Amino acid sequence: MYKVMAVNVGSSSVKFKLYEMPEEKVLSSGIVERVGHEDGIFTLKNAEGKKIINKVLPVKDHEAGVNLVINGLLDTGMIKSLDEIKGIGHRIVQGGPYFSDSHIFDEDTEKKIESLIPLAPLHNGPHLIGFHAFKKALPNVGQVAVFDTSFHQTMAPEDYLYPIKYEYYEKYQVRRYGAHGTSHRYLAHEAIHNYLHDQKDSRIITLHIGSGSSICAIRDGKCVLTSMGLTPCGGIMMGARTGDIDPSVFNYLCSVTGKSHDEIFQEFNKESGLLGVTGISNDTRDIQAAAEKGDKKAQVAIKMWSMKLAQFIAAYCVRLGHVDLIVWSAGIGENAPFYRQAVTDELSEFTGIKLDPVLNKEIALGKEGYISAKDSTIPVVVIPTDEELMIARDVVRLLKL
């Protein structure tokens, strides 16, 4: 038995899980929030999910956040010595065209991640800061980069290229990269093994639906097509992101508002989607509550969101030829029967997909199982995603622990 850490360092946070391997048992989890602020928040949980540290304190930088995590594990007895940690895996949002698999952190890996910061400015930079902070704290422990984009590298050129000048792909690597690949990879593995019993020529659609959302068409465990594009702003309508949109809108808004291209781009990423249409929130629970009280914008936003997701699912059915299973996951996908039903209502007449109302209501809050009706043309299941476990598994595999 040995311990590995799965780490996700954001622009102002350090999130982690500590696993006992190869049993894949979660020993501890936690997060440092508001890094760089005087009122940072450090939360540490035990194996049962009970908070054993929950305090507000200054967190100067990511290095301070990493030290909080390590000292917290030692102080609470989660680990008796740093020598117990044999590997660390880092979630990396953008791997560009360079990585079709996770990779041991070395100088070349670091340089390539750094070169891709323009494609993921909110993520790749902080990821590297986190890598260096853990390297300083645990210099003798191997570290692995696990890329959100690597699972999607199996897409064919006709699926990842954009209909623009080919030289932009050749010179600047402009193409569809996708995101949430670690989640889609986990869901594909679980779905094919547990629900399709490792059948040959399996074809599934995985729905990672949260505030940020993406869809993936998967054949024999490999990505065929995914919805997010050059950046996570592409694809379906999301909590605060536009999803796919007529590019003329961007140019027009810059012209009529006098705002810079960066200001509009930030609005498309942070103030659009459900939040932009409703003016209420990017949280689907708030929007559902407003819609039930008669708010017209909320009602329209739910209809827009449901129709867009249904249209993507239908398109992915066409892309795969036939579909053996549809998988819902992530925050909304796992926990929001109302929204799962709303999407299915848009799909059912054309596709014959139907949900069982009782199962759809029951399978939530961490539960897993079928939610489709017996006469549904395609079985539908909910599988809670576990990106951290995939990261831990890759650490074990690549470091040969």
C-alpha positions as CSV (number, residue, x, y, z in Angstrom):
1,M,0.0,0.0,0.0
2,Y,1.2,3.5,-0.8
3,K,-0.3,7.0,-1.2
4,V,-0.7,9.2,-4.2
5,M,-2.3,12.7,-4.6
6,A,-4.6,14.0,-7.3
7,V,-4.3,17.8,-7.5
8,N,-6.2,20.5,-9.3
9,V,-4.6,23.9,-9.0
10,G,-6.8,26.8,-10.2
11,S,-6.1,30.5,-10.5
12,S,-7.1,31.0,-6.8
13,S,-7.4,27.5,-5.4
14,V,-5.6,24.3,-4.6
15,K,-7.9,21.2,-4.6
16,F,-6.7,17.7,-3.8
17,K,-7.6,14.1,-2.9
18,L,-5.2,11.7,-1.2
19,Y,-5.6,8.0,-2.2
20,E,-4.4,4.8,-0.8
21,M,-3.4,2.7,-3.7
22,P,-3.8,0.2,-5.3
23,E,-7.0,-0.1,-3.3
24,E,-8.2,3.3,-4.7
25,K,-9.4,4.3,-1.3
26,V,-9.9,8.0,-0.6
27,L,-8.1,8.9,2.7
28,S,-8.5,12.6,2.6
29,S,-9.7,15.5,0.5
30,G,-9.7,19.2,0.7
31,I,-9.4,22.6,-0.9
32,V,-7.6,25.9,-0.3
33,E,-9.8,28.7,-1.6
34,R,-9.1,32.4,-2.2
35,V,-5.4,32.0,-2.7
36,G,-3.8,35.5,-2.7
37,H,-6.3,36.9,-0.2
38,E,-6.2,37.7,3.5
39,D,-9.4,35.7,4.0
40,G,-8.4,32.5,2.4
41,I,-10.3,29.3,3.3
42,F,-8.7,26.0,4.1
43,T,-10.9,22.9,4.3
44,L,-9.6,19.4,5.0
45,K,-11.9,16.3,5.2
46,N,-11.3,12.8,6.4
47,A,-12.1,9.5,4.5
48,E,-15.8,9.8,5.5
49,G,-16.0,13.4,4.1
50,K,-16.2,15.0,7.6
51,K,-14.5,18.4,7.9
52,I,-11.6,18.1,10.3
53,I,-10.1,21.5,9.4
54,N,-12.2,24.4,8.3
55,K,-10.6,27.8,8.9
56,V,-10.2,31.3,7.4
57,L,-6.6,32.6,7.2
58,P,-4.3,34.6,5.0
59,V,-3.0,32.6,2.0
60,K,-0.3,34.6,0.4
61,D,0.2,32.5,-2.8
62,H,-0.1,28.9,-4.2
63,E,3.1,27.8,-2.4
64,A,1.5,28.8,0.9
65,G,-1.7,26.9,-0.2
66,V,0.4,23.8,-0.9
67,N,2.1,24.0,2.4
68,L,-1.3,24.3,4.2
69,V,-2.3,21.1,2.5
70,I,0.8,19.2,3.4
71,N,1.0,20.4,7.0
72,G,-2.7,19.8,7.4
73,L,-2.2,16.1,6.4
74,L,0.7,15.8,8.8
75,D,-1.0,17.6,11.7
76,T,-4.2,15.6,11.5
77,G,-2.3,12.3,11.2
78,M,-3.6,11.6,7.7
79,I,0.0,10.9,6.9
80,K,2.8,10.3,9.4
81,S,5.6,11.2,7.0
82,L,5.9,12.8,3.6
83,D,7.7,9.7,2.5
84,E,4.3,8.0,2.4
85,I,3.4,10.0,-0.7
86,K,4.8,8.2,-3.7
87,G,3.3,10.3,-6.6
88,I,1.4,13.4,-7.4
89,G,-0.9,13.9,-10.4
90,H,-1.9,17.3,-11.7
91,R,-5.0,18.1,-13.8
92,I,-3.8,20.2,-16.8
93,V,-6.6,21.8,-18.9
94,Q,-4.7,22.3,-22.2
95,G,-2.2,19.8,-23.7
96,G,-2.6,21.1,-27.3
97,P,-1.5,18.7,-30.0
98,Y,1.4,17.5,-28.0
99,F,-0.1,15.0,-25.6
100,S,-2.4,12.0,-26.5
101,D,-1.8,10.6,-23.0
102,S,-0.8,11.7,-19.6
103,H,2.9,12.4,-19.2
104,I,5.5,12.4,-16.5
105,F,6.4,16.0,-15.6
106,D,9.8,16.8,-17.0
107,E,11.4,19.9,-18.6
108,D,9.9,19.3,-22.0
109,T,6.4,18.7,-20.6
110,E,6.7,21.9,-18.6
111,K,7.8,23.9,-21.6
112,K,4.9,22.7,-23.8
113,I,2.4,23.4,-21.1
114,E,3.8,26.9,-20.7
115,S,3.6,27.4,-24.5
116,L,-0.1,26.6,-24.4
117,I,-1.0,29.3,-21.8
118,P,-2.6,31.5,-24.5
119,L,-5.1,28.7,-25.2
120,A,-5.9,28.3,-21.5
121,P,-4.8,31.5,-19.8
122,L,-6.9,30.9,-16.7
123,H,-5.7,27.4,-16.2
124,N,-2.3,26.4,-17.6
125,G,-0.4,29.1,-15.7
126,P,-1.8,28.2,-12.3
127,H,-1.2,24.5,-13.1
128,L,2.5,25.2,-13.5
129,I,2.6,27.3,-10.3
130,G,1.1,24.3,-8.5
131,F,3.6,21.9,-10.0
132,H,6.5,24.0,-8.8
133,A,5.0,24.5,-5.4
134,F,4.6,20.7,-4.9
135,K,8.1,20.1,-6.4
136,K,9.6,22.5,-3.8
137,A,7.7,20.8,-0.9
138,L,8.2,17.2,-2.1
139,P,11.3,17.3,-4.3
140,N,11.8,13.6,-4.5
141,V,8.3,12.6,-5.5
142,G,7.4,11.9,-9.1
143,Q,4.7,14.1,-10.7
144,V,2.4,13.4,-13.6
145,A,0.5,15.8,-15.9
146,V,-3.0,14.6,-16.8
147,F,-4.5,16.5,-19.7
148,D,-8.1,17.4,-20.2
149,T,-7.4,17.4,-23.9
150,S,-5.5,14.1,-24.4
151,F,-8.6,11.9,-24.6
152,H,-9.8,13.9,-27.6
153,Q,-6.7,13.5,-29.7
154,T,-8.2,10.4,-31.4
155,M,-10.6,12.7,-33.3
156,A,-10.3,12.6,-37.1
157,P,-9.2,15.8,-39.0
158,E,-12.8,16.3,-40.3
159,D,-14.0,16.5,-36.7
160,Y,-11.3,18.6,-35.2
161,L,-10.6,21.1,-38.1
162,Y,-12.4,24.4,-38.5
163,P,-13.7,25.6,-41.9
164,I,-11.1,28.4,-42.0
165,K,-7.8,28.9,-43.9
166,Y,-5.8,25.7,-43.4
167,E,-2.7,27.8,-42.8
168,Y,-4.2,28.8,-39.4
169,Y,-4.1,25.2,-38.4
170,E,-0.6,24.7,-39.8
171,K,0.9,27.9,-38.3
172,Y,-1.1,28.4,-35.2
173,Q,-2.6,25.0,-34.4
174,V,-6.1,26.4,-34.4
175,R,-8.4,23.3,-34.1
176,R,-10.9,21.7,-31.8
177,Y,-9.2,20.4,-28.6
178,G,-12.1,19.8,-26.3
179,A,-12.0,19.6,-22.5
180,H,-13.2,17.4,-19.6
181,G,-11.3,14.6,-21.3
182,T,-10.4,12.9,-18.0
183,S,-14.0,12.8,-17.0
184,H,-15.2,11.5,-20.4
185,R,-12.4,8.8,-20.3
186,Y,-13.6,7.7,-16.8
187,L,-17.2,7.6,-17.9
188,A,-16.4,5.7,-21.0
189,H,-14.5,3.1,-19.0
190,E,-17.2,2.6,-16.4
191,A,-20.0,2.6,-19.0
192,I,-18.4,0.1,-21.3
193,H,-17.3,-2.2,-18.6
194,N,-20.3,-2.1,-16.2
195,Y,-23.2,-1.5,-18.5
196,L,-22.2,-2.8,-21.9
197,H,-20.1,-5.7,-20.5
198,D,-17.1,-4.9,-22.7
199,Q,-18.9,-5.5,-25.9
200,K,-17.1,-4.9,-29.1
201,D,-18.0,-1.9,-31.3
202,S,-19.5,0.0,-28.3
203,R,-20.9,3.4,-29.1
204,I,-21.8,5.8,-26.3
205,I,-22.5,9.5,-25.7
206,T,-21.2,11.0,-22.5
207,L,-22.7,14.2,-21.1
208,H,-20.5,16.1,-18.6
209,I,-23.0,18.7,-17.7
210,G,-22.2,21.2,-15.0
211,S,-21.8,25.0,-15.1
212,G,-19.2,24.2,-17.7
213,S,-20.5,21.4,-20.0
214,S,-19.3,19.2,-22.8
215,I,-20.5,16.2,-24.8
216,C,-18.5,13.4,-26.2
217,A,-19.2,10.7,-28.9
218,I,-17.2,7.6,-28.0
219,R,-16.6,4.5,-30.1
220,D,-14.8,1.5,-28.6
221,G,-13.6,3.7,-25.7
222,K,-12.1,6.4,-28.0
223,C,-13.3,9.9,-28.6
224,V,-14.9,10.5,-32.0
225,L,-16.2,14.0,-31.5
226,T,-16.5,16.4,-28.6
227,S,-18.3,19.7,-28.2
228,M,-15.9,22.1,-26.7
229,G,-13.5,23.7,-29.2
230,L,-10.3,25.6,-29.3
231,T,-11.2,26.7,-25.8
232,P,-13.9,25.6,-23.2
233,C,-16.1,28.5,-24.5
234,G,-17.3,26.4,-27.5
235,G,-20.1,23.8,-27.7
236,I,-23.4,23.9,-25.9
237,M,-24.9,26.8,-23.9
238,M,-23.4,26.8,-20.4
239,G,-23.8,28.5,-17.1
240,A,-21.8,31.6,-18.0
241,R,-20.3,30.7,-21.4
242,T,-21.9,31.2,-24.8
243,G,-21.1,27.9,-26.4
244,D,-21.1,27.9,-30.2
245,I,-22.2,31.3,-31.6
246,D,-22.2,33.1,-34.9
247,P,-18.7,34.8,-35.1
248,S,-20.2,37.9,-36.5
249,V,-21.8,38.6,-33.1
250,F,-18.3,39.1,-31.7
251,N,-17.2,41.6,-34.4
252,Y,-20.6,43.4,-34.2
253,L,-20.5,43.8,-30.4
254,C,-17.0,45.2,-30.5
255,S,-18.1,47.8,-33.1
256,V,-21.3,49.0,-31.5
257,T,-20.3,48.9,-27.8
258,G,-16.8,50.3,-28.2
259,K,-15.5,47.5,-26.0
260,S,-12.2,45.8,-26.7
261,H,-12.1,42.3,-28.2
262,D,-10.7,41.1,-24.8
263,E,-13.7,42.6,-22.9
264,I,-16.2,41.0,-25.2
265,F,-14.3,37.7,-25.0
266,Q,-14.4,37.8,-21.2
267,E,-18.1,38.5,-21.3
268,F,-18.6,35.5,-23.6
269,N,-16.8,33.3,-21.1
270,K,-18.0,34.8,-17.8
271,E,-21.3,36.7,-18.3
272,S,-23.1,34.8,-21.0
273,G,-25.0,31.5,-21.2
274,L,-27.7,31.1,-18.6
275,L,-26.4,34.0,-16.6
276,G,-26.4,36.3,-19.6
277,V,-29.9,35.5,-20.7
278,T,-31.6,35.5,-17.3
279,G,-29.5,38.2,-15.5
280,I,-30.1,36.0,-12.4
281,S,-27.4,33.4,-12.0
282,N,-25.3,30.8,-13.7
283,D,-26.7,28.2,-11.2
284,T,-29.4,26.1,-12.7
285,R,-31.1,25.8,-9.3
286,D,-31.6,29.5,-9.1
287,I,-32.9,29.6,-12.7
288,Q,-35.4,26.7,-12.1
289,A,-36.7,28.5,-9.0
290,A,-37.2,31.7,-10.9
291,A,-38.9,29.9,-13.8
292,E,-41.3,28.2,-11.4
293,K,-42.2,31.7,-10.1
294,G,-43.1,32.9,-13.6
295,D,-39.8,34.6,-14.6
296,K,-40.1,34.7,-18.5
297,K,-36.3,35.1,-19.1
298,A,-35.6,32.1,-16.9
299,Q,-38.2,30.1,-18.8
300,V,-36.7,31.0,-22.1
301,A,-33.2,30.3,-20.9
302,I,-34.2,26.8,-19.8
303,K,-35.8,26.1,-23.2
304,M,-32.7,27.5,-25.0
305,W,-30.4,25.3,-22.9
306,S,-32.5,22.2,-23.3
307,M,-32.9,22.6,-27.0
308,K,-29.2,23.2,-27.6
309,L,-28.2,20.1,-25.6
310,A,-30.8,18.0,-27.3
311,Q,-29.6,19.2,-30.8
312,F,-26.0,18.2,-29.9
313,I,-27.1,14.8,-28.7
314,A,-29.1,14.2,-31.9
315,A,-26.1,15.2,-34.0
316,Y,-23.8,12.9,-32.1
317,C,-26.3,10.0,-32.7
318,V,-25.9,10.7,-36.4
319,R,-22.1,10.9,-36.1
320,L,-22.0,7.5,-34.4
321,G,-24.5,5.8,-36.6
322,H,-26.2,4.1,-33.6
323,V,-25.9,4.6,-29.9
324,D,-25.8,1.8,-27.3
325,L,-25.9,4.1,-24.2
326,I,-26.2,7.7,-23.1
327,V,-24.4,8.7,-19.9
328,W,-25.3,11.8,-17.7
329,S,-22.7,13.1,-15.3
330,A,-21.2,16.1,-13.5
331,G,-23.0,18.6,-11.3
332,I,-26.2,19.0,-13.3
333,G,-26.1,15.6,-15.0
334,E,-25.8,13.8,-11.7
335,N,-28.1,15.9,-9.6
336,A,-30.8,17.6,-11.6
337,P,-33.7,15.4,-12.7
338,F,-35.6,18.5,-13.8
339,Y,-33.0,19.4,-16.4
340,R,-32.4,15.8,-17.6
341,Q,-36.2,15.5,-18.2
342,A,-36.2,18.9,-20.0
343,V,-33.6,17.7,-22.5
344,T,-35.3,14.4,-23.0
345,D,-38.6,16.2,-23.7
346,E,-36.8,17.9,-26.7
347,L,-35.4,14.6,-27.9
348,S,-38.1,12.1,-27.4
349,E,-40.4,12.7,-30.4
350,F,-37.5,12.3,-32.9
351,T,-35.3,9.8,-31.2
352,G,-37.7,7.8,-29.0
353,I,-35.5,8.3,-25.9
354,K,-37.6,8.3,-22.8
355,L,-36.9,8.5,-19.0
356,D,-38.6,6.7,-16.3
357,P,-40.0,9.5,-14.0
358,V,-39.5,7.5,-10.8
359,L,-35.9,6.4,-11.6
360,N,-35.0,9.9,-12.9
361,K,-36.1,11.4,-9.6
362,E,-34.4,8.7,-7.5
363,I,-31.0,8.6,-9.2
364,A,-29.4,11.8,-7.9
365,L,-27.0,13.0,-5.2
366,G,-24.2,10.5,-5.8
367,K,-26.4,7.6,-6.9
368,E,-25.7,5.6,-10.1
369,G,-28.0,3.6,-12.4
370,Y,-30.5,3.6,-15.2
371,I,-33.0,6.4,-15.5
372,S,-34.5,5.4,-18.9
373,A,-37.9,3.9,-19.4
374,K,-38.2,0.3,-20.5
375,D,-39.4,1.3,-24.0
376,S,-36.7,3.9,-24.5
377,T,-34.9,3.4,-27.8
378,I,-31.5,4.1,-26.1
379,P,-30.7,3.2,-22.5
380,V,-29.8,6.2,-20.4
381,V,-27.8,6.0,-17.2
382,V,-26.3,8.3,-14.6
383,I,-22.7,7.7,-13.6
384,P,-21.0,10.1,-11.1
385,T,-17.7,11.1,-12.6
386,D,-14.4,10.8,-10.8
387,E,-11.6,12.7,-12.5
388,E,-9.4,12.5,-9.4
389,L,-9.5,8.7,-9.5
390,M,-8.4,8.7,-13.2
391,I,-5.5,11.0,-12.2
392,A,-4.5,8.7,-9.4
393,R,-4.6,5.7,-11.8
394,D,-2.4,7.5,-14.3
395,V,0.1,8.4,-11.6
396,V,0.4,4.7,-10.7
397,R,0.6,3.6,-14.3
398,L,3.2,6.1,-15.5
399,L,5.4,6.1,-12.4
400,K,5.2,2.3,-12.3
401,L,4.3,2.2,-8.6
